[in-house]
Amino acid sequence: MNKARLMQVLLAPHISEKATQATDKNQQYVFQVLPTATKQEIKEAVELLFNVKVTNVQTVCAKGKRKNFGRTRGKRSDWKKAYVGLQEGFDINFSGN
């Protein structure tokens, strides 16, 4: 894969209660990724950036919410998230310590 493309695939870690439970229970980490990213690209990007071994990748396309801004109706953008499972003994630390 193209290394420049892999550096752009992961947009941000997704931190929520559900994501924290997935990390604690299943050794899975959740990332917000490009809508055009494939599972193979996500796997290679995580392995490249965090120096870990990935066992599986599951993706979910989340629909953007409809919102009202005063009298104007709007819609947030659709986005994609990936649940990334790691091999035993590997860990990702987002705190930077």
N, C-alpha and C positions, 0 to 999 in steps of 0.2 A: 504494500500500500504506500501511497504518497505520504511522506512524513508531515508535510505542511497541512494536508487535509486532516490527518489524524490529530494534529494539535488544535484543530477548530471543531472537532466533533463534539467534545464535552463542553457544555456551556457553563454549568455550575452544579455543585452538589445540591440535592433537594433535601432540605431538612424539615421534617414534620413529625408528628407523633407516630404516624403509620410507618414512616421511613425508619425511625428509631427502633420501633418494634421489629421491623424486618432485619435490621442490623443485629439486634440482640438475639433474636430467635433463630434466624436462618443464615447468618453470616452473609447478608446481602446488603449492598450499598446502592443508594438511589441517586441518579444523576439526571439533570435536564440536558437533553441532547438536541442536535439539529434534527428537524423533521425529516430530512432526507437521509439520515444516517442509517446504515445497515447494522445488523447484530455483529457481523465480523469486524466492521470498522470500530464499533464501540468496544469490543473485546480488545482489539489491538491498541486502541487509544488508552484504555485503562492500564494495560500492561506496560505501555511505553511511559506514561506519565508518573505512575505510582510504583513501578518496579514490583509488581505482584503477579500471581498466576490466577487467571480467571477460569472458572469451571463452566458457568452458564450465563447467558444474558436473556432477559425477558423485557420486551418493550410494550409500552402502553401509549396510545395516542389520546391525549386529553383534549376535550372540546373546550373552547374558550367560553367563559361565562357571559351572559347578556347583562348589561349594566345600564342604569339610568344616571345621567349626568344632568341634574336639573330637569328641564323639559326634553332634553336630547337623549335619544336611545343610542347605545353603543354596544360593541362586542369586543371582548378581549381576544387576543390571537390564540389560535389552537397551538398546542405544544406537545412535545413528545418526551417521555421519561423512560429511563432504562433501569431495571433492577439487575445488578451485577453481582453474581455469586463468586466468592473467592475460595481457593483451595485452603485446606486446613493449615493453620500456622501463619497465614498471611493476614495483614490488617492494614487499613487505611486510616491515618490520623489527620482529621481536618483542622485540628486546633493549632497546628504548626509547631508543637513542642516536640 
